[in-house]
Amino acid sequence: MRIKLTGEGAAMPESARRAARILLPIIAVAMIAAAVLLIWPELNAEMNFERARNAVTGEGAPDMGAAMDLNPDTVAWLSVEGTPIDHPIVQPPGNRHRDWYLRHAYDGTASVMGTPYLDARATPGGTIELVYAHNDRTGGLFHSIANADRQKGLDRIGRAIWTTKEGATEFRPLFSIKVDKTYAPIQGFGLDGDEVPSLIDELSEDAVATVSGWEEEASKAGRLLALSTCANGTFGGNQRVICIFSAPGRHEAESGAEEGKPSVTDSGI
């Protein structure tokens, strides 16, 4: 007499095998789809930037006319040596919230990754350029800036090339600071170029990492570039890492801010 096995070692019924053949591919596809959805914001943001790079950058300087054709809100192109930063910089127009690009891609579509953007109170080519972008956990956007709160991370950061329709400016890294998002000293948009060295001295009191010889560069500064991002790996939070760069010489451009002490606000990122 044949004994039917019901415990361990029992054969899988044919109906169960048929169900497994159907369900396993479905589960595999669902898992792949979930993984794609998880990283899609980063992929979509990078695809936007790559399309812009292909259209704007060639063997020479970025073509700002081409960039503005892609997005009229484009005010500059930023490249930072030693990092993946090679992005268009936008500035929202007056009819949009000043942090609009915090949640919008370069093509204007909704995006949790956002687009690097210039503070609405600054003027492209002005004395103080304060730029915000997310700390992308995959290593893109301003993740390199977030790592500059340690000396090893700052040491990897080289020159920043800031290109506008008027031309390109080379900024040298000085130091990084780690501060609260309401940090007031960095918001000095009403300063003249000859006041920049004093501002840099004030900011240096909060430095967490410095570049060798930064004091000499700071003494010649007439413009300041500040790149700001979240200090942690998640969006939001109160702490910001800001990398400070300078360019020499007095710059006569209007800052775009009203005279007197500028209002103090939260940084967008």
Phi, psi and chi 1 to 4 in degrees:
 res  aa     phi    psi   chi1   chi2   chi3   chi4
   1 MET       -  131.7 -178.2  176.6   66.8      -
   2 ARG   -80.8  132.9 -171.3  175.5   64.6  175.3
   3 ILE   -97.5  128.4  -60.8  174.7      -      -
   4 LYS   -81.3  123.8 -176.2  177.8 -179.3 -179.5
   5 LEU   -80.4  131.2  -61.5  175.2      -      -
   6 THR  -122.8  -12.7   58.0      -      -      -
   7 GLY  -100.7 -147.3      -      -      -      -
   8 GLU   -62.7  134.5 -175.9  176.8   -9.8      -
   9 GLY    94.5   -4.9      -      -      -      -
  10 ALA   -68.2  143.1      -      -      -      -
  11 ALA   -68.8  144.1      -      -      -      -
  12 MET   -72.3  130.9  179.4 -176.6  -67.4      -
  13 PRO   -58.1  150.4  -20.8   31.3      -      -
  14 GLU   -59.1  -37.6 -180.0   59.8   28.3      -
  15 SER   -63.2  -37.5   60.0      -      -      -
  16 ALA   -68.7  -38.2      -      -      -      -
  17 ARG   -64.8  -39.6  -71.2 -163.0  -65.9  -89.7
  18 ARG   -63.9  -41.8  -75.2 -162.1  -58.7  -91.1
  19 ALA   -63.4  -40.3      -      -      -      -
  20 ALA   -64.6  -41.4      -      -      -      -
  21 ARG   -62.0  -30.7  -73.2 -165.0  -65.9  -91.6
  22 ILE   -81.3  -44.6  -65.3  170.7      -      -
  23 LEU   -76.1  -37.6  -70.3  175.5      -      -
  24 LEU   -59.7  -46.3  -73.2  176.2      -      -
  25 PRO   -62.2  -35.9  -23.2   34.9      -      -
  26 ILE   -64.4  -43.7  -66.1  174.1      -      -
  27 ILE   -63.1  -41.6  -67.9  171.1      -      -
  28 ALA   -62.2  -43.9      -      -      -      -
  29 VAL   -63.9  -40.7  169.9      -      -      -
  30 ALA   -63.4  -39.6      -      -      -      -
  31 MET   -66.2  -40.9  -68.8  176.3   65.9      -
  32 ILE   -64.1  -42.7  -66.4  171.2      -      -
  33 ALA   -62.8  -40.0      -      -      -      -
  34 ALA   -64.2  -40.0      -      -      -      -
  35 ALA   -65.4  -41.2      -      -      -      -
  36 VAL   -63.0  -43.8  170.2      -      -      -
  37 LEU   -62.0  -34.7  -73.9  173.5      -      -
  38 LEU   -66.1  -40.2 -174.8   64.3      -      -
  39 ILE  -100.2    0.4   64.2  172.7      -      -
  40 TRP   -58.2  -42.1  174.3 -112.6      -      -
  41 PRO   -55.8  -42.6  -26.7   36.1      -      -
  42 GLU   -67.2  -41.7  -70.1   91.1  -17.6      -
  43 LEU   -63.8  -45.1  -69.8  175.0      -      -
  44 ASN   -64.7  -41.5 -173.6   49.3      -      -
  45 ALA   -61.9  -45.3      -      -      -      -
  46 GLU   -66.8  -35.8 -176.0   52.7   37.8      -
  47 MET   -64.5  -37.9  -74.6 -170.2  -65.0      -
  48 ASN   -60.3  -46.5 -100.3  -75.3      -      -
  49 PHE   -67.3  -37.3  -66.0  135.2      -      -
  50 GLU   -66.6  -39.3 -170.0   59.4   31.3      -
  51 ARG   -61.4  -40.8  -76.6 -166.9  -66.8  -92.2
  52 ALA   -65.2  -43.1      -      -      -      -
  53 ARG   -60.8  -43.6  -68.2 -174.4 -163.7  106.3
  54 ASN   -62.7  -34.3  -69.0  -22.7      -      -
  55 ALA   -84.0  -27.8      -      -      -      -
  56 VAL  -106.5  -41.6  173.4      -      -      -
  57 THR   -99.9  138.6   60.9      -      -      -
  58 GLY  -129.1 -140.2      -      -      -      -
  59 GLU   -79.4  -17.2  -64.4 -177.6   -0.6      -
  60 GLY  -108.0 -150.8      -      -      -      -
  61 ALA   -71.1  155.7      -      -      -      -
  62 PRO   -57.5  141.3  -23.7   33.8      -      -
  63 ASP   -86.8   98.8 -177.8  -15.8      -      -
  64 MET   -69.1  -26.6  -66.6  -51.8  -62.2      -
  65 GLY   -62.9  -43.1      -      -      -      -
  66 ALA   -65.5  -38.3      -      -      -      -
  67 ALA   -63.8  -42.2      -      -      -      -
  68 MET   -70.2  -25.5  -66.0  177.4   72.4      -
  69 ASP   -67.5  -36.8  -73.7  -18.6      -      -
  70 LEU   -69.9  -41.9  -69.9  175.0      -      -
  71 ASN  -151.1  111.4 -176.8  -22.3      -      -
  72 PRO   -61.2  -15.2  -20.7   31.8      -      -
  73 ASP   -80.8   -3.6  -65.5  -17.1      -      -
  74 THR   -67.8  127.4  -53.5      -      -      -
  75 VAL  -118.7  -15.6  -65.1      -      -      -
  76 ALA  -163.4  168.1      -      -      -      -
  77 TRP  -125.0  131.9 -167.8  -81.2      -      -
  78 LEU  -118.4  126.3  174.2   65.4      -      -
  79 SER  -126.6  134.2  -60.6      -      -      -
  80 VAL  -124.5  118.6 -179.1      -      -      -
  81 GLU   -62.5  143.6  -66.4  177.6  -13.1      -
  82 GLY    82.6    2.5      -      -      -      -
  83 THR  -136.4  167.3   79.5      -      -      -
  84 PRO   -79.4    2.5  -11.2   26.5      -      -
  85 ILE   -68.7  114.1  -62.0  172.2      -      -
  86 ASP  -157.2   74.8 -175.5   26.1      -      -
  87 HIS  -132.3  153.2  -61.3  -41.2      -      -
  88 PRO   -71.6  147.7   27.1  -33.1      -      -
  89 ILE  -114.6  128.2  -54.6  -61.2      -      -
  90 VAL  -111.2  165.6  -69.0      -      -      -
  91 GLN  -142.9  120.6 -172.6  177.0   47.1      -
  92 PRO   -65.1  141.2   22.3  -31.6      -      -
  93 PRO   -71.0  171.3   25.7  -32.9      -      -
  94 GLY   -62.1  -22.3      -      -      -      -
  95 ASN   -86.9    5.9   61.5  -15.2      -      -
  96 ARG  -122.2  154.4  -73.7  176.7  172.8  165.6
  97 HIS   -60.3  146.4 -171.2  -85.9      -      -
  98 ARG   -62.7  -23.1   66.7 -173.5 -175.5   89.1
  99 ASP  -105.5   24.8  -68.6  -32.0      -      -
 100 TRP   -57.1  -40.1 -167.6   80.1      -      -
 101 TYR   -77.8   -0.1  -83.0  104.5      -      -
 102 LEU   -64.4  -29.0 -174.0   64.2      -      -
 103 ARG  -127.0   24.4  -62.9  -67.1 -179.0 -175.6
 104 HIS  -136.5  140.8  -71.4   83.1      -      -
 105 ALA   -75.9  173.4      -      -      -      -
 106 TYR   -61.7  -29.5 -174.5   57.6      -      -
 107 ASP   -86.2    4.5   62.9    0.6      -      -
 108 GLY    91.6   -4.5      -      -      -      -
 109 THR   -78.8  155.7   57.5      -      -      -
 110 ALA   -61.9  137.1      -      -      -      -
 111 SER  -158.7  129.4  168.4      -      -      -
 112 VAL   -70.4  -18.0  -63.1      -      -      -
 113 MET   -81.3  -29.2  -62.7  -54.7  -62.6      -
 114 GLY    69.0 -166.7      -      -      -      -
 115 THR  -139.9  138.4  -55.6      -      -      -
 116 PRO   -55.4  131.4  -25.3   35.0      -      -
 117 TYR  -139.8  149.8   63.7  100.5      -      -
 118 LEU   -84.5  138.1 -177.4   65.4      -      -
 119 ASP   -52.0  136.6 -168.6  -68.9      -      -
 120 ALA   -63.2  -19.7      -      -      -      -
 121 ARG   -86.3   -9.7  -63.9  163.8  -66.7  174.6
 122 ALA   -91.4  160.7      -      -      -      -
 123 THR  -115.7  128.0  -63.5      -      -      -
 124 PRO   -55.6  126.9  -22.2   32.3      -      -
 125 GLY    87.5    3.7      -      -      -      -
 126 GLY   -83.0 -170.9      -      -      -      -
 127 THR   -72.3  -41.7  -56.5      -      -      -
 128 ILE  -117.2  120.6  -52.7  -65.7      -      -
 129 GLU  -113.8  109.3  -48.1  -79.9   21.2      -
 130 LEU  -111.7  116.4  175.8   56.2      -      -
 131 VAL  -118.0  135.5 -178.3      -      -      -
 132 TYR  -112.6  145.1  -52.3  109.0      -      -
 133 ALA  -160.0  157.6      -      -      -      -
 134 HIS   -68.2  155.4  -78.3  -56.6      -      -
 135 ASN   -89.7   92.1  173.9    7.9      -      -
 136 ASP   -75.8  121.8  176.0   11.4      -      -
 137 ARG   -64.6  -16.5   63.9 -177.4  179.7  -88.4
 138 THR   -87.4   -1.3   65.3      -      -      -
 139 GLY   106.0   -3.5      -      -      -      -
 140 GLY   -91.3 -169.1      -      -      -      -
 141 LEU    48.3 -125.4  -67.5  173.9      -      -
 142 PHE  -103.4   30.0  -81.8    9.9      -      -
 143 HIS   -59.6  -35.8 -176.5   69.5      -      -
 144 SER   -63.2  -33.2  -57.8      -      -      -
 145 ILE   -70.7  -39.9  -58.6  -57.4      -      -
 146 ALA   -59.4  -36.6      -      -      -      -
 147 ASN   -73.2  -11.3  -72.0  -20.9      -      -
 148 ALA   -76.6    2.2      -      -      -      -
 149 ASP   -75.9   -2.6   65.6  -16.0      -      -
 150 ARG  -120.3  148.4  -60.7 -179.9  -62.5  -83.7
 151 GLN   -57.1  -41.7 -170.8   64.3   49.2      -
 152 LYS   -61.1  -39.2 -174.1  176.4 -179.9  179.5
 153 GLY   -68.9  -41.6      -      -      -      -
 154 LEU   -65.4  -36.2 -178.9   63.8      -      -
 155 ASP   -61.7  -22.5  -71.3  -16.4      -      -
 156 ARG   -80.1  -15.5  -64.4 -168.1 -177.5  102.1
 157 ILE   -88.8  127.2  -66.2  176.4      -      -
 158 GLY  -107.7 -150.8      -      -      -      -
 159 ARG   -63.4  147.8  -59.4  176.5  -54.9  160.5
 160 ALA  -107.8  127.2      -      -      -      -
 161 ILE  -105.0  116.0  -53.1  -59.6      -      -
 162 TRP  -108.1  109.6  177.8  -96.0      -      -
 163 THR  -110.5  126.5  -55.9      -      -      -
 164 THR  -121.0 -178.4   67.1      -      -      -
 165 LYS   -65.7  -17.8   59.8 -176.3 -179.9 -179.7
 166 GLU   -83.8  -15.1  -78.1   76.6   29.5      -
 167 GLY   137.4 -172.1      -      -      -      -
 168 ALA  -107.9  143.9      -      -      -      -
 169 THR  -125.9  135.8  -58.4      -      -      -
 170 GLU   -96.9  122.3  177.5 -175.9  -52.8      -
 171 PHE  -108.4  140.7  -73.2   84.0      -      -
 172 ARG  -104.6  137.9  -62.3  -84.1 -179.1  169.3
 173 PRO   -69.8  141.6   26.0  -33.4      -      -
 174 LEU  -113.8  -57.0  -56.9  178.8      -      -
 175 PHE  -165.9  173.6   51.4   80.5      -      -
 176 SER  -122.7  151.3   59.9      -      -      -
 177 ILE  -127.6  153.1   58.8  177.9      -      -
 178 LYS  -126.4  109.8 -169.6  172.2 -176.1  178.6
 179 VAL  -139.8  171.8  -65.2      -      -      -
 180 ASP   -70.9  153.2 -173.2   79.2      -      -
 181 LYS   -64.6  -16.7   64.4 -178.4  179.9 -179.5
 182 THR   -95.2   11.2   59.9      -      -      -
 183 TYR   -50.6  116.2 -173.3   67.8      -      -
 184 ALA   -78.9  -40.2      -      -      -      -
 185 PRO   -56.7  -32.2  -28.6   37.1      -      -
 186 ILE   -71.5  -12.5 -163.2   61.2      -      -
 187 GLN   -96.0   39.9  -57.6 -179.6   50.9      -
 188 GLY   -91.2   61.7      -      -      -      -
 189 PHE   -72.4  -13.1  -60.9   99.7      -      -
 190 GLY   -92.2    9.1      -      -      -      -
 191 LEU   -80.3  149.4  -63.1  179.8      -      -
 192 ASP   -85.8  164.1  -67.3  -33.2      -      -
 193 GLY   -58.3  -36.7      -      -      -      -
 194 ASP   -75.2   -4.8   54.5    7.1      -      -
 195 GLU   -94.5   -7.9  -63.1  176.3  -77.0      -
 196 VAL   -63.2  -43.2  170.7      -      -      -
 197 PRO   -56.9  -38.4  -28.4   38.2      -      -
 198 SER   -66.5  -38.6  -64.9      -      -      -
 199 LEU   -63.0  -44.1  171.5   60.4      -      -
 200 ILE   -61.5  -41.3  -67.5  173.9      -      -
 201 ASP   -58.4  -41.8  -76.6  -17.0      -      -
 202 GLU   -64.8  -44.8 -179.2 -180.0    2.5      -
 203 LEU   -63.8  -34.1  -62.3  175.1      -      -
 204 SER   -64.7  -19.4   70.1      -      -      -
 205 GLU   -63.9  -20.7  -64.4  176.0    5.1      -
 206 ASP  -106.5   12.8  -65.2  -57.1      -      -
 207 ALA   -64.9  138.0      -      -      -      -
 208 VAL  -109.0  -15.0  -67.5      -      -      -
 209 ALA  -155.4  145.8      -      -      -      -
 210 THR  -134.4  155.0   61.1      -      -      -
 211 VAL   -93.7  138.1  173.3      -      -      -
 212 SER   -58.0  130.4  176.5      -      -      -
 213 GLY    79.9   15.4      -      -      -      -
 214 TRP   -62.7  -30.6   72.0  -93.0      -      -
 215 GLU   -61.7  -38.9  -63.4   94.7  -24.7      -
 216 GLU   -65.4  -43.6 -178.5  179.6   -4.8      -
 217 GLU   -61.8  -41.3  -69.6  -69.0  -24.4      -
 218 ALA   -64.7  -34.1      -      -      -      -
 219 SER   -66.7  -21.9   68.7      -      -      -
 220 LYS   -99.3    1.2  -58.9  178.8  -68.2 -174.8
 221 ALA   -69.7  139.3      -      -      -      -
 222 GLY  -127.1  -10.2      -      -      -      -
 223 ARG  -140.1  155.6  -63.6  178.1   63.5 -170.9
 224 LEU  -134.1  133.9 -177.0  146.9      -      -
 225 LEU  -116.4  125.8  171.9   65.4      -      -
 226 ALA  -123.1  122.4      -      -      -      -
 227 LEU  -107.8  120.2  -53.7 -176.9      -      -
 228 SER  -119.9  139.9  174.7      -      -      -
 229 THR  -153.7  169.6 -166.4      -      -      -
 230 CYS   -64.2  143.6  -72.8      -      -      -
 231 ALA   -77.1  -22.4      -      -      -      -
 232 ASN  -110.6  178.3   51.4   46.5      -      -
 233 GLY   -81.3   -3.0      -      -      -      -
 234 THR  -113.2  152.1   57.4      -      -      -
 235 PHE   -68.8  146.3  -59.7  159.4      -      -
 236 GLY    92.3 -155.4      -      -      -      -
 237 GLY    85.8  170.1      -      -      -      -
 238 ASN   -98.2  -18.2  -67.3  -34.1      -      -
 239 GLN   -93.5  140.8  -69.9  -72.2  -60.6      -
 240 ARG  -125.0  140.8  -58.1  -71.2 -179.4  -93.7
 241 VAL  -101.5  127.7  175.8      -      -      -
 242 ILE  -125.7  123.2  -53.6  176.1      -      -
 243 CYS   -96.4  126.6 -165.5      -      -      -
 244 ILE  -102.1  127.6  -54.8  -61.3      -      -
 245 PHE  -122.3  157.2  -60.9   74.6      -      -
 246 SER  -137.5  155.8   72.5      -      -      -
 247 ALA  -127.2  145.6      -      -      -      -
 248 PRO   -79.0  162.9   29.0  -35.4      -      -
 249 GLY    91.4  152.2      -      -      -      -
 250 ARG   -74.2  133.0 -179.5  179.2  174.5   85.4
 251 HIS  -115.1  130.4 -168.4   81.4      -      -
 252 GLU   -95.5    1.9  -58.5  -65.6  -18.9      -
 253 ALA   -64.9  147.5      -      -      -      -
 254 GLU   -67.2  143.0  -67.3  -68.9  -28.6      -
 255 SER   -82.2  -20.7   69.6      -      -      -
 256 GLY    86.3   -7.1      -      -      -      -
 257 ALA   -95.1  153.7      -      -      -      -
 258 GLU   -68.4  152.6  -64.8 -179.0    1.5      -
 259 GLU   -64.6  152.2  -68.6 -173.5    4.3      -
 260 GLY    97.6 -179.3      -      -      -      -
 261 LYS   -70.0  125.5 -175.3  176.9  179.9  179.1
 262 PRO   -69.6  155.5   27.0  -34.4      -      -
 263 SER   -67.7  149.3   59.1      -      -      -
 264 VAL  -101.0  126.7  176.2      -      -      -
 265 THR  -130.8  168.4   65.8      -      -      -
 266 ASP   -67.9  141.9  -67.4   -6.6      -      -
 267 SER   -72.4  149.9   58.1      -      -      -
 268 GLY   -68.8  -29.1      -      -      -      -
 269 ILE   -86.3      -  -58.4  -55.8      -      -
